[in-house]
Amino acid sequence: MPEVTDADFEAEVIGSELPVLVEFTADWCPPCRQMAPVLSALAEEEGDRLRVVQLNVDRNPATTNAYKVLSMPTFMVFRGGEPVKSMVGSRPKRRLLEELSDVV
């Protein structure tokens, strides 16, 4: 799964033509690791309608702080350069898809 950074967040997420699901993650976060196969499957299935990327909160504090992310994993959907949805905590793929249905 592609990783975005403070340096390229603007170009990769804000400037994206597709909606982008950003997982704010950390290496030390077990629920984040549990979400990896779910997000990979989601990216593969919905790739024509949705980009899925990760942002490591420890290596990218500016973006993490800008969006006031406090818990991992936090998922944010950006559309047209704006955050349109935020979800906190791991969840099964089916539930994630249901929660994304109104923004994708």
trRosetta pair geometry for C-beta under 8 A, 3 or more apart (Angstrom, degrees):
i j d omega theta_ij theta_ji phi_ij phi_ji
1 36 7.2 -145 1 -148 134 76
1 39 5.9 18 -94 118 154 116
1 40 5.9 -113 -56 -86 105 76
1 43 6.2 174 -113 -25 94 160
1 52 6.2 -63 -145 114 113 98
1 53 6.8 160 163 -129 94 35
1 54 5.5 80 115 -13 120 110
2 12 7.6 -153 137 -163 134 138
2 51 7.9 -33 47 -179 131 104
2 52 7.9 136 39 94 88 56
2 53 4.8 -45 87 -117 95 90
2 54 7.3 171 93 24 45 75
3 53 6.8 135 -118 -174 19 88
3 54 5.0 -38 -108 74 72 92
3 55 7.0 131 -165 -94 72 36
3 56 6.6 9 -159 -17 124 97
4 8 5.7 -126 -153 87 81 95
4 9 5.3 102 152 -94 121 64
4 12 4.7 -160 -114 82 122 147
4 13 6.0 62 -160 -35 173 109
4 22 7.1 -60 40 -125 132 109
4 53 4.9 46 -16 155 108 139
4 54 7.2 169 20 77 73 38
4 55 5.2 -37 70 -85 88 91
4 60 7.8 56 110 -99 68 168
4 63 8.0 33 116 -7 105 179
5 8 5.4 63 50 27 83 87
5 9 6.7 -118 88 -41 34 83
5 55 7.3 156 -92 -134 27 84
5 59 7.0 -62 -127 122 95 108
5 60 5.3 -160 -153 -91 57 123
5 63 7.9 170 162 -3 33 138
6 9 6.0 -32 -139 -8 23 119
6 60 4.5 177 -39 -147 86 89
6 61 7.5 -11 -67 49 135 47
6 62 4.4 76 -132 49 130 115
6 63 5.1 -157 -102 -19 69 101
8 11 5.1 -59 -164 49 73 108
8 12 4.9 55 139 -15 97 115
9 12 6.2 -67 -130 49 22 98
9 13 5.2 -24 -172 25 66 119
9 14 6.8 63 136 -11 73 100
9 55 7.0 37 -99 -107 111 134
9 60 7.5 123 -51 -170 125 138
9 63 4.9 154 -67 -97 166 140
10 13 7.3 -48 -95 52 8 81
10 14 4.8 -33 -149 37 48 129
10 15 6.4 51 148 -18 62 105
11 14 7.5 12 -27 52 13 88
11 15 5.1 -29 -146 33 36 135
12 15 7.2 56 7 50 12 93
12 16 6.5 13 160 -56 38 107
12 20 7.5 118 138 -127 74 158
12 53 6.6 97 146 -89 125 171
13 16 5.9 -37 -147 -7 21 118
13 20 4.8 -144 -137 88 74 159
13 22 6.0 12 -120 -66 138 127
13 53 6.8 -120 -80 51 99 143
13 78 5.2 71 171 51 97 156
14 78 6.7 -81 -90 171 45 147
14 81 4.5 44 -168 -133 76 80
15 81 7.0 36 -71 -89 35 97
16 19 7.6 85 107 -152 121 3
16 20 4.9 94 51 -45 157 121
16 51 5.8 -100 -161 21 153 145
16 78 7.2 97 45 98 116 112
18 49 6.8 150 -152 166 113 25
18 50 6.2 176 161 -112 116 21
18 51 5.0 120 89 -18 123 95
19 49 7.4 1 39 152 103 69
19 50 5.3 -32 79 -115 96 78
19 51 7.3 -172 95 27 45 75
19 77 5.8 4 176 -175 114 101
19 78 6.8 165 -160 82 63 47
19 79 4.3 -23 -107 -90 92 93
19 84 7.7 -64 -135 35 115 131
19 103 6.2 145 -148 142 156 91
19 104 5.7 -133 55 -110 148 63
20 50 7.3 146 -104 -168 25 68
20 51 4.5 -22 -111 70 78 106
20 52 7.6 166 -162 -84 61 24
20 53 6.2 -10 -172 15 109 110
20 77 7.1 158 80 -154 44 53
20 78 4.7 -9 57 56 97 99
20 79 7.8 177 20 -72 64 49
21 39 7.7 -155 109 -138 126 101
21 42 7.4 -37 58 127 156 137
21 50 5.9 31 -11 173 105 117
21 51 7.1 -172 26 91 67 52
21 52 4.8 -12 65 -110 106 72
21 53 7.4 157 82 27 56 60
21 75 6.1 -10 -171 -168 95 104
21 76 7.5 160 -153 82 49 38
21 77 5.4 -23 -97 -97 67 76
21 100 7.0 -33 -84 -113 130 133
22 53 5.6 -20 -110 74 68 90
22 54 7.4 127 -163 -117 61 20
22 55 5.6 11 -175 -4 110 114
22 75 7.0 155 79 -155 50 51
22 76 5.0 -13 57 60 101 88
22 77 7.7 177 16 -86 73 26
22 78 6.5 38 -11 -7 114 109
23 32 7.2 135 159 -143 120 92
23 35 6.5 175 -140 118 148 141
23 39 6.0 -54 -32 -100 147 154
23 52 7.4 28 -14 -175 103 87
23 53 7.4 -162 24 98 75 42
23 54 4.8 -29 67 -110 98 73
23 55 7.2 173 82 24 48 68
23 73 5.3 -19 -167 -166 97 124
23 74 7.6 149 -158 77 48 43
23 75 5.6 -22 -100 -99 66 77
24 55 5.4 -27 -107 71 61 100
24 57 5.4 60 178 -64 95 106
24 64 6.3 119 -149 -114 126 87
24 67 7.6 -155 -66 82 143 130
24 69 4.5 -89 156 -161 173 158
24 72 6.3 -117 112 -109 84 80
24 73 6.4 152 71 -160 61 63
24 74 4.3 0 46 57 118 94
24 75 7.6 -150 16 -73 76 28
24 76 7.1 45 -22 0 105 103
25 29 6.2 -145 -166 53 68 136
25 32 4.2 125 -145 -154 97 135
25 35 7.7 -141 -102 64 121 127
25 54 5.1 -27 19 -161 130 109
25 55 7.0 138 24 67 76 45
25 56 6.1 -47 80 -101 80 53
25 57 6.9 -174 71 -10 26 90
25 72 6.0 103 -133 -156 35 116
25 73 5.4 -6 -94 -111 75 99
26 29 4.3 96 63 -16 89 113
26 32 6.1 158 45 -4 57 163
26 56 6.4 100 -105 -156 46 72
26 57 5.2 -46 -70 41 97 104
26 58 5.6 90 -130 -21 97 105
26 72 5.0 -63 10 -107 105 172
27 56 7.1 19 -33 -140 83 118
27 58 7.1 -55 13 23 95 140
29 32 3.7 63 96 4 115 118
29 33 6.9 167 95 -14 64 80
29 72 4.3 -83 -111 116 157 131
29 73 6.5 133 137 -54 146 73
30 33 5.6 -54 -150 34 38 111
30 34 6.5 41 152 -22 67 102
31 34 5.3 -49 -149 32 40 117
31 35 6.6 41 152 -23 66 103
31 72 7.1 155 68 122 104 75
31 73 5.9 -133 111 0 100 92
31 89 6.7 -58 167 -156 155 55
31 90 3.9 -143 -172 -24 103 122
32 35 5.8 -57 -155 31 33 112
32 36 7.5 57 146 -45 60 86
32 72 5.5 -26 -56 159 120 110
32 73 4.6 130 -96 -62 79 106
32 90 7.5 -139 -66 -72 28 107
33 36 5.8 -24 -163 -11 42 118
34 38 7.6 26 135 -3 66 117
34 90 5.2 27 83 -140 120 158
35 38 5.1 -67 -158 47 55 116
35 39 5.5 49 149 -22 88 108
35 73 5.6 -42 7 6 157 162
35 90 5.1 -141 -61 -122 102 97
36 39 6.1 -60 -143 39 25 105
36 40 6.3 26 158 -20 63 108
37 40 5.5 -52 -143 36 34 114
37 41 6.3 35 158 -18 66 105
38 41 6.0 -58 -153 37 27 108
38 42 6.3 27 150 -19 64 109
38 90 7.9 132 24 -161 152 92
38 91 7.9 160 170 83 165 56
38 92 7.1 -159 -116 -160 135 35
38 93 4.7 -161 -148 -72 95 88
38 96 6.6 112 162 7 124 152
39 42 5.4 -52 -143 38 35 115
39 43 6.2 39 156 -23 66 103
39 52 5.4 176 -176 168 93 139
39 54 7.6 87 134 -65 162 101
40 43 5.8 -52 -148 34 29 112
40 44 6.5 28 153 -18 62 107
41 44 5.8 -57 -150 37 31 111
41 45 6.1 20 158 -11 67 112
41 93 6.0 -33 84 -111 129 148
42 45 6.0 -62 -141 44 27 103
42 46 5.7 -19 176 21 68 117
42 50 7.5 -48 155 92 97 131
42 52 5.8 110 98 -69 104 155
42 93 6.2 -166 -62 -140 98 101
42 96 6.6 -64 -87 110 144 134
42 97 7.2 -162 -117 -74 106 87
43 46 6.9 -70 -121 56 17 81
43 47 5.7 51 167 -78 58 90
43 50 7.8 -117 -115 100 51 90
43 51 7.6 22 -131 -163 93 38
43 52 3.9 -111 -83 41 98 127
44 47 6.2 -17 -142 -31 17 116
46 49 5.1 -70 -175 57 83 99
46 50 4.4 2 134 39 117 111
46 52 7.6 88 73 -34 107 113
46 104 6.8 -37 -168 -163 134 151
47 50 7.2 -81 -102 64 19 61
47 51 7.6 49 -143 -98 60 48
47 52 8.0 -78 -95 9 68 97
49 104 5.4 72 141 176 118 106
50 100 7.2 16 -101 174 161 139
50 104 5.2 -39 -64 -127 121 119
55 60 5.4 -84 -180 64 97 150
55 63 6.0 -87 -177 98 148 140
55 64 7.2 -175 128 -68 119 83
56 59 4.3 35 94 30 118 107
56 60 5.9 115 73 8 65 101
57 60 6.5 -81 -126 61 23 81
57 61 7.2 63 175 -93 62 53
57 64 4.4 93 -141 -102 84 143
57 69 6.3 -129 -110 103 125 129
57 72 6.5 -122 3 -79 142 121
58 61 7.6 -3 -160 -61 21 84
60 63 5.0 -11 151 35 111 110
60 64 5.9 127 103 -23 77 99
61 64 5.3 -63 -142 44 36 116
61 65 5.7 31 164 -18 74 109
62 65 6.2 -60 -148 40 23 104
62 66 6.2 27 154 -26 62 109
63 66 5.5 -51 -142 31 32 116
63 67 6.6 6 166 3 65 107
64 67 6.9 -79 -157 48 22 90
64 69 4.8 -89 -159 53 72 115
65 68 7.1 29 -171 -79 38 40
65 69 7.8 -85 -64 35 22 78
67 76 6.4 -65 -179 -52 150 166
67 83 6.6 119 -134 -56 117 152
69 72 7.8 61 161 -74 110 69
69 74 4.8 -155 -141 43 105 153
69 76 7.9 -98 -83 -30 114 125
70 74 7.8 89 45 -52 47 140
71 74 5.8 112 77 -59 72 100
71 88 4.9 52 81 -158 128 124
71 89 7.3 -13 133 -56 130 69
73 88 7.5 172 94 -153 49 50
73 89 7.0 115 59 -121 73 5
73 90 6.2 79 32 -69 113 70
74 86 6.6 -10 -178 -167 102 95
74 87 7.3 159 -161 83 55 45
74 88 5.1 -21 -107 -104 76 75
75 85 8.0 -12 115 114 90 93
75 86 7.1 157 85 -155 56 46
75 87 4.5 -8 58 60 105 95
75 88 7.6 -163 21 -76 71 29
75 96 7.6 107 -24 -138 179 107
76 83 5.0 -43 -175 -135 119 112
76 85 6.9 162 -153 87 49 55
76 86 5.0 -9 -103 -103 81 78
76 87 7.9 -177 -74 23 40 64
77 83 7.1 112 74 -155 47 61
77 84 5.4 -53 96 61 98 89
77 85 4.2 21 35 49 113 101
77 86 7.8 -139 19 -65 70 41
77 100 6.7 144 -76 -127 144 89
77 103 4.8 94 119 123 157 151
77 104 7.7 -102 -147 -61 143 78
78 81 6.7 -11 176 -148 108 10
78 82 6.5 164 -151 79 74 25
78 83 5.5 -45 -93 -89 74 51
78 84 7.0 131 -126 5 23 84
79 82 6.6 -31 67 61 59 77
79 84 4.9 -9 26 -8 106 139
79 103 6.2 -154 -28 -177 138 98
83 86 6.4 26 169 -57 123 99
84 103 5.2 154 105 -133 126 127
85 99 7.4 154 169 155 142 93
85 100 7.5 171 83 -112 159 58
85 102 7.7 128 -75 79 141 98
85 103 5.0 -113 -12 -40 133 157
87 91 7.4 -51 155 0 134 137
87 96 7.8 170 92 -124 163 76
87 99 5.9 58 -78 152 149 152
91 95 4.4 -102 166 86 118 125
91 96 5.2 147 90 -57 112 85
91 99 7.5 53 95 1 162 140
92 95 5.0 89 61 11 79 102
92 96 7.0 -145 98 -7 39 90
93 96 5.5 -58 -146 38 33 113
93 97 6.2 35 156 -21 68 104
94 97 5.8 -54 -151 34 29 112
94 98 6.6 30 151 -19 63 105
95 98 5.5 -52 -150 34 35 114
95 99 6.3 30 154 -16 66 106
96 99 5.8 -58 -148 39 31 108
96 100 6.2 22 155 -14 65 112
97 100 5.8 -64 -145 42 29 107
97 101 6.6 54 153 -54 63 90
98 101 5.8 -30 -156 -10 32 119
100 103 5.9 -82 -162 52 58 95
100 104 5.1 36 152 -18 98 120
101 104 6.6 -61 -125 38 23 100
